[in-house]
Amino acid sequence: MRPVSVFANGPESEIGQLRSDLHGRWRQATRAVMVLLSLHGSPPARIAELLDCHPATVRRWIGRFNDEGLAGLADRPRSGRPALGGHRLTSRIAALLARPGPWTLPRIRRYLGWPQVSPRTLYRRVRLVAIWRRPKLTARGDPDHDHAVAQIVARLAELPRRSVVLAEDETHLNLLPHVRASWTLRAARPQVPTPGTNRQVTVFGAVEMTTGAWVYRLGRRCAAGFIALLDQLLRAFPRAPAIVVICDNDSIHHARTVTAYLEKHPRLELLYGARYSPHDNPAERIWGALKNYVANTAVTWPGRLRQIHSFFRARSPDEMLDTAAPWTSPWLPPGYEQNFWNAA
């Protein structure tokens, strides 16, 4: 039987190590491969492409082989001091930085056992495998995420015609300005005054998943504030046979007063998304746009509240729908975003 074709396929780190060795400790063997490929009729450009080098390099080593034989493939004596902190040090640095931690140059130097190189040389070796940047915080995720999402999808598929489905969430805005990176003049760094005494307001909001209709209110983070938002939803969609609100697992959503309120209003139904999965909620993207809108502005407390109201009043339902992008959420059944008859 003819054997199955096999192609090399390994981790990117090992492939990079192999390429580095071909130009490092195995460089003389690489030159021998250049000569052998040339003997089989391969042009220098093709050899250079295979071995990841310049065609002039291939022609130089083939010329040395023709003039000196195998001795011409060896390294020639070099003047000057040998390079410090070679490939082995770089590999140790890469292995060290693979572990999470606040890695600074002094800390790296200590963990490497005080290598006999200058701080500047160590900096250059670190720059070969790493860059200076902040880590990214990621949610730890819910082990039952797929099951929770499947339950939501199944329930939405069972809803009667003209039912309303909303994604609900809360966020907090402070009088202390939100600071964001922006284009600034080179002459001076912008300064945004702090208010001295900070204040905070909680914004409750819910976006309808097919039309982009937005319902919100300002208040305190408590069960009473959430119930007040549910009251607004009942008044906003009086003809809907069912109003389904998908929210997170915050404690205010499970409060006994909320449960009692839902028993008195059978048109309302709460569905809970997976834990630690804010990326599933389309309302999160609206909060991001809101905080960018108020960023870098120092105002009075009434001015901050006016900013919040103006942000929502200046945007049409279509604009809110584009911002929320609910079709990217795993909550909706396939094709649900096209079924606009679901909206009351």
C-alpha positions in Angstrom: 0.0 0.0 0.0 1.2 3.5 -0.9 2.2 5.4 2.3 0.2 8.5 3.3 1.8 11.8 2.5 3.3 13.4 5.6 3.9 17.1 6.0 5.8 18.8 8.9 3.5 20.4 11.4 4.9 21.5 14.7 4.4 24.3 17.3 5.5 27.8 16.2 8.1 28.0 18.9 9.8 24.8 17.8 9.7 25.9 14.1 11.3 29.2 15.1 13.9 27.3 17.1 14.7 25.2 14.0 15.1 28.3 11.8 17.3 29.9 14.4 19.5 26.8 14.6 19.9 26.7 10.8 21.6 30.1 11.0 23.2 29.5 14.4 24.9 26.3 15.6 23.9 24.4 12.5 25.0 27.0 10.0 27.8 25.0 8.6 25.4 22.1 7.8 23.1 24.7 6.1 26.0 25.7 3.9 26.6 22.1 2.9 22.9 21.8 2.0 23.3 24.8 -0.2 26.1 23.1 -2.1 24.1 19.8 -2.4 21.1 21.6 -3.8 23.2 23.5 -6.2 24.7 20.2 -7.4 21.2 19.0 -8.1 20.5 22.0 -10.4 18.6 24.3 -8.0 19.3 28.0 -8.7 20.5 30.2 -5.9 17.2 32.1 -5.7 15.3 28.8 -5.1 17.9 27.6 -2.5 17.6 31.0 -0.7 13.8 30.7 -0.6 14.0 27.2 0.9 16.6 28.1 3.6 15.3 31.6 4.4 18.3 33.6 3.4 19.5 36.0 0.7 20.5 34.6 -2.8 23.8 36.5 -2.4 24.6 34.4 0.7 24.0 31.2 -1.3 26.3 32.3 -4.1 29.0 33.3 -1.7 29.2 29.9 0.0 28.9 28.0 -3.3 31.8 30.2 -4.6 33.9 29.4 -1.5 33.2 25.7 -1.9 34.3 25.8 -5.5 37.6 27.6 -4.5 38.5 25.9 -1.2 36.3 22.7 -1.0 34.9 21.7 2.4 37.3 23.9 4.3 35.7 26.9 2.7 32.4 26.2 4.4 33.9 26.7 7.9 33.7 30.0 9.8 36.8 32.2 9.2 38.5 33.8 12.2 36.9 37.1 13.3 38.5 40.0 14.9 37.0 41.7 18.0 35.4 40.5 21.2 33.0 37.5 21.0 29.3 38.4 21.3 27.9 38.0 24.9 24.6 36.6 25.7 24.0 34.4 22.7 21.2 32.1 21.7 21.2 30.2 25.0 20.6 33.3 27.0 17.8 34.4 24.7 16.1 31.0 25.1 16.4 31.3 28.9 14.7 34.7 28.7 11.9 33.4 26.6 11.3 30.5 28.9 11.2 32.9 31.9 8.8 35.4 30.3 6.4 32.5 29.4 5.5 32.5 33.1 3.2 35.4 34.2 4.7 38.0 36.5 5.8 41.7 36.7 8.9 41.2 34.6 11.3 44.1 34.7 14.9 44.1 33.7 16.3 44.0 37.3 13.9 41.1 38.1 14.8 39.2 34.9 18.5 39.7 35.7 18.0 38.3 39.2 16.0 35.3 38.1 18.6 34.4 35.4 21.3 34.2 38.1 23.0 37.5 37.4 24.4 36.7 33.9 27.8 38.3 33.0 26.4 40.9 30.6 25.8 44.6 30.9 22.2 45.9 31.5 22.2 47.3 27.9 23.1 43.9 26.5 20.4 42.2 28.6 17.9 44.8 27.3 18.8 44.0 23.7 18.4 40.3 24.3 15.1 40.8 26.0 13.9 42.9 23.0 14.6 40.0 20.7 11.8 37.9 22.2 9.5 40.4 24.1 7.9 43.8 24.0 6.8 46.1 26.8 3.0 46.1 27.2 0.2 45.7 29.7 -1.4 42.2 30.1 -5.0 41.8 29.2 -7.6 40.8 31.8 -9.9 38.0 30.6 -13.0 36.6 32.3 -12.4 33.2 33.8 -15.5 31.8 32.1 -18.3 29.5 33.1 -17.7 25.7 32.8 -21.5 25.5 32.1 -21.4 28.3 29.5 -22.6 26.2 26.5 -25.4 24.6 28.6 -26.7 28.1 29.8 -26.6 29.4 26.2 -28.4 26.4 24.8 -31.2 26.9 27.4 -31.6 30.5 26.3 -31.7 29.6 22.6 -34.2 26.9 23.2 -36.5 29.2 25.2 -36.4 32.0 22.6 -37.3 29.5 19.8 -40.5 28.6 21.8 -41.8 32.2 22.3 -45.1 33.2 20.8 -45.4 35.6 17.9 -44.7 39.3 18.6 -42.8 38.5 21.8 -40.1 41.0 22.9 -36.6 39.9 23.8 -34.2 42.4 25.5 -30.7 42.3 26.7 -30.4 44.0 30.1 -27.4 45.2 32.0 -26.2 47.9 34.4 -23.1 50.2 34.5 -21.8 52.9 36.8 -20.7 56.4 35.8 -18.8 58.7 38.1 -18.4 62.4 38.3 -14.6 61.6 38.2 -13.8 61.8 34.5 -13.2 58.6 32.5 -9.7 59.0 30.9 -9.1 57.6 27.4 -6.2 57.8 25.0 -6.8 60.4 22.2 -4.9 62.5 19.8 -3.2 65.4 21.5 -0.8 68.1 20.6 2.9 67.4 21.2 3.5 70.5 23.1 1.8 69.5 26.3 -0.1 66.6 27.8 -3.8 67.4 28.4 -5.0 67.8 32.0 -8.5 67.0 33.1 -9.4 68.4 36.5 -10.7 66.0 39.1 -13.9 67.0 41.0 -12.6 66.7 44.5 -15.6 64.8 45.8 -16.7 61.9 43.6 -20.3 60.9 42.9 -21.7 57.8 41.2 -24.9 56.9 39.4 -26.0 53.5 38.1 -27.5 53.3 34.6 -30.0 50.5 34.0 -30.6 49.7 30.3 -32.2 47.2 28.1 -32.0 46.9 24.3 -34.6 45.1 22.1 -32.7 42.5 20.2 -34.4 43.0 16.7 -35.4 46.7 16.5 -32.8 48.4 18.7 -35.4 50.0 20.9 -33.7 51.3 24.1 -35.2 51.6 27.6 -33.1 53.0 30.4 -33.2 54.7 33.8 -30.8 56.2 36.3 -30.8 55.2 39.9 -28.9 53.2 42.6 -27.7 49.7 42.2 -30.4 47.8 44.0 -33.3 45.5 43.4 -35.7 48.5 43.6 -33.9 50.1 40.7 -34.1 46.9 38.6 -37.8 46.6 39.3 -38.4 50.2 38.2 -36.7 49.3 34.9 -39.0 46.2 34.5 -42.0 48.6 35.1 -40.7 50.7 32.2 -40.5 47.7 30.0 -44.1 46.7 30.7 -45.2 50.2 29.8 -43.0 50.4 26.7 -44.3 47.1 25.2 -48.0 46.9 26.2 -49.1 44.6 23.4 -46.3 42.0 23.7 -47.6 38.6 24.9 -44.2 38.0 26.5 -41.4 40.2 27.5 -38.2 38.2 28.0 -35.2 40.0 29.6 -31.8 38.3 29.4 -29.5 39.5 32.1 -26.4 38.4 34.1 -26.3 36.6 37.4 -26.0 39.7 39.6 -27.5 39.3 43.0 -30.1 42.1 42.4 -31.6 40.0 39.6 -32.2 37.1 42.1 -33.6 39.2 44.9 -36.8 38.0 46.6 -38.5 41.3 45.8 -37.7 40.7 42.1 -39.1 37.2 42.3 -42.3 38.4 43.9 -42.7 41.1 41.3 -42.3 38.6 38.4 -45.1 36.4 40.0 -47.4 39.4 39.8 -46.6 40.1 36.2 -46.7 36.9 34.2 -45.8 38.7 30.9 -42.3 39.2 32.2 -39.7 36.5 32.2 -36.0 36.6 33.2 -33.4 34.4 31.6 -29.9 34.3 33.0 -26.8 34.2 30.9 -23.6 32.2 31.7 -21.5 33.4 34.6 -18.4 35.5 33.9 -19.4 36.0 30.2 -20.0 39.7 29.7 -18.9 39.4 26.1 -22.2 37.5 25.4 -24.3 40.6 26.4 -25.0 43.1 23.6 -25.7 45.9 26.2 -22.0 45.8 27.2 -21.1 47.4 23.8 -23.5 50.2 24.5 -21.8 50.9 27.8 -18.5 51.1 26.0 -19.8 53.7 23.6 -21.3 55.7 26.4 -18.1 55.8 28.4 -16.1 56.9 25.3 -18.7 59.7 24.8 -18.2 61.1 28.3 -14.4 60.4 28.5 -11.9 63.2 29.2 -14.6 65.7 30.1 -14.8 67.5 33.5 -18.3 68.7 34.2 -20.6 69.3 37.2 -22.8 66.5 38.4 -25.9 67.9 36.6 -23.7 68.2 33.5 -22.7 64.5 33.8 -26.3 63.5 34.0 -27.2 65.6 31.0 -24.4 63.9 29.1 -25.9 60.5 29.8 -29.4 61.6 28.6 -28.0 63.3 25.5 -26.1 60.2 24.5 -29.2 58.1 24.4 -31.6 60.7 23.0 -29.3 61.6 20.1 -29.2 57.9 18.9 -31.9 56.3 16.8 -32.9 52.6 17.4 -31.0 51.6 14.2 -27.8 53.3 15.6 -28.3 51.5 19.0 -28.8 48.2 17.1 -25.6 48.7 15.1 -23.7 49.5 18.4 -25.1 46.6 20.3 -24.7 44.1 17.4 -26.9 41.5 19.0 -26.5 39.1 16.1 -22.9 38.4 17.4 -24.3 37.1 20.7 -24.7 33.3 21.1 -28.0 33.9 22.8 -30.0 34.3 19.6 -31.2 31.2 17.6 -29.8 31.0 14.0 -31.5 33.6 11.8 -33.3 35.3 14.6 -31.9 38.7 13.7 -33.8 38.6 10.4 -37.1 37.7 12.1 -38.3 41.3 12.8 -41.9 40.0 13.3 -40.7 39.0 16.8 -40.7 42.7 17.9 -43.9 44.1 19.3 
